[in-house]
Amino acid sequence: MTQKSNVKFASGKRFVESMRHQGLSASDAIKELIDNSLDASADNIYIDVWSENSGKINIMIQDDGVGMAKDLLESAPAFGQSDNNDRSKIGRFGFGMPTAITSMTRNADVFSNKKDRWLYTYLDLDEIAEDPEMRLPSVIEKSPKDLYGERVIVKNGTIVVMKECDRLDYKNAETIANHAKQELQETYRIFLSEGRKIILNRELLKPKDPLMVMKNHLYAEDLRKGLPKEKMTDNSGYGEQIGDIENICVEYIDEKGVTQKGYVRIKLVLLPIEDIRRTGGAPKYGIGYETQGFYLMRNKRQIAGKQTLDVYARHPMFTHFRGEIDFDAVLDQEFGVQVNKSRFSLTKSMKDKIKERVKSLLPSIRSKQYDIMHELTDRADDKQGLAEEIARDNPYPKPKQVKTATEKDSEQALKQEIMKITKDTGLDEETKEKIRQSLTENFEKQMPFYTDTENMRQGPIFAWEYLGKTTKVIVNREHPFYKYVWLPMSKNLYSKTVLKMLIYTLVKGEQLHKETLQDGNNITHEELQNFWSQIMRKYLLSEKFSEFYDNQGFKEEDY
């Protein structure tokens, strides 16, 4: 046997401090402890995040699992003491509890009840650092209610309290809880859907499926709202699975030297774009350029999301694409799963296998999203003018003539306009009817603007006139602006909306200028320019336009 030196593999303050810098967030630490609870067959897991009067934040995780016997509890706060070889469980290396605790705090209490007897130990990093042997305290009998009173809910199981956390990513307990809520609902969605309960600050968490395919997922009910009964199907509010992908089979050698097989299951989904846009838009559901991609699942627990895995490149027409890659834990080496399970690194061979399976389907998903979004855009353009709605929702200042106009004035103006359309010999009957319907709808909704085109020879780019409570804007067909700007930009709803908003802004400026002169006053160019800027700012920062912009899938690096 090789002679041993007196140097220890790890000891002292520097080691203790180094273990505190593992880059875990509060949510990561909480997840490490939840993993332990689920592996201990807990049906109910309670999480409390609260601030003391001193402002210090405590985090308590308690479960009703099987609990730990004395010898197991004694070693639980130590690194690498697990003897778990069960690959069906989430944990593996025995680093979960000590990693979570040391990443958040210098001091934690741990209780466990396995046979109607509460046992207690603690982890004090300052004590550990001062002890040359780095020994943990002995386990004693002690009830958690002696220290935490009514906060204790479970009668058996395990309780971990990370006290006076000093390495938090946020300084407010409510903020920490809110961020944890979003992550936990997604990470443990399968467990939650199977009936396991996670209660965070007294709130029962619901499964949040980023693919929107799980039955009764978090947004399913909301996405079905407002859908006519005749259009309602079982798939309404749910993502559509694209293709049927063959599982990837990987052979490996187990601990006994026997060749075994592990599997990777891949699912590609296109989110319900029409339902999403109808019920509030992509931002409401956390859908955007950065949330597209693959979500990795290991033993029913999500370990990562929003990944490209070098399998494809992010694109605005993939914003509603989601993929799920579910792999057996025996393939941890292929996926490079590290100690805290939130870090991973796929081997090149695994990336290549995944790419081979999905490469033929990704272009069709991109094309399908494009077709759906443009169909919805065209449909929306037929139904209503978004620019007119934005102008209606941001009316200030209203011209005096609009303020004083009566319903009778509007009705008379509508009749006159319909008469003009009816007499227009340059339009077929189908086009006339569409224009009449659109015009009538515009007046009924009391839109502030109505846009038309006319031949005005050597006239300006556009002109305008009051029609009751509406202002009619006429774009001059004989001006080069019509051919080279208006027509090309009208083919795209986004361009057309922005162009109309700009024209409406200029019209409002002219209306203000006209009223100012009528009152015997004058307005400077600087004042008019400032007025235009204010109106356009209101339009562009309005909630409807912001949502409309987000739904286009633009990204700043593209322009």
Buried (B, 14 or more C-beta within 10 A) or exposed (E): EEEEEEEEEEBBEEBBEEBBEBEBBBBBBBBBBBBBBBBBEBEBBBBBBBBEEEEBBBBBBBBBBBBBEBEBBBBBBBBEBBEEEEBEBBBBBBBBBBBBBBBBBBBBBBBBBBEEEBBBBBBBBEBBBEEEEBEBBEBEEBBBEEBBEEBBBBEBBBBBBBBBBEBBEBEEBEBBBBBBBEBBBBBBBBBBBEEBBBBBBEEEBBBBBBBBBBEEBBBBEBBBEEBEEEEEEEEBBBBBBBBEBEEBEBEBEEEEEEEEEBEBBBBBBBBBBBBBBBBBBBBEBEBBBEBBBBBBBBBBBBBBBBBEBEBBEBBBBBBBBBBBBBBBBBBBEBBEBBBBBBBBEBEEEBBEBBBEBBEEBBEEBBEBBEEBBEEBBEEBBEEBBBBBBBBBBBBEBBBEBBEEBEEEBBEEBBEEBBEEBEEEEEBEEEEBEEBBEBBEEBBEBBBBBBBEBBEBEEBEBBBBEBBBBBBBBBBBBBBEBBEEBBEEBBEBBBEBBBBBBBBBBBBBBBBBBBBBEEEEEEBEEEBBEEBBEBBBEBBBEBEBBEBBBBBBBBBEEEE
